[in-house]
């Protein structure tokens, strides 16, 4: 038994001409997580990361951006 999520034809905002990414994450019954990148139009090191960190795999993506008065 497994649960799979697919991201299909994802475009990078700052590299829209590079082509779409397609990838899946699968959570298996035993807790293993498998990432499959079907289409990688760019190398990971060629993705700009000044505005956001580039991650391949599992990471916490929770961001809170607010002004406290």
Residue pairs with C-beta under 8 A, 6 or more apart in sequence:
1 28
1 29
2 26
2 27
2 28
2 29
3 26
3 27
4 24
4 25
4 26
4 27
5 24
5 25
5 26
6 22
6 23
6 24
7 21
7 22
7 23
7 24
8 20
8 22
9 20
9 21
9 22
10 20
10 21
10 22
10 23
11 20
11 21
12 18
12 21
12 42
12 47
14 48
14 51
15 42
15 47
15 48
18 41
18 42
19 39
19 41
19 42
20 39
20 41
21 37
21 39
21 40
21 41
22 37
22 38
22 39
23 35
23 36
23 37
23 38
23 39
24 35
24 36
24 38
25 33
25 34
25 35
25 58
26 33
26 34
26 35
26 36
27 33
28 34
33 58
35 56
35 57
35 58
37 56
44 54
44 56
47 54
53 59
55 61
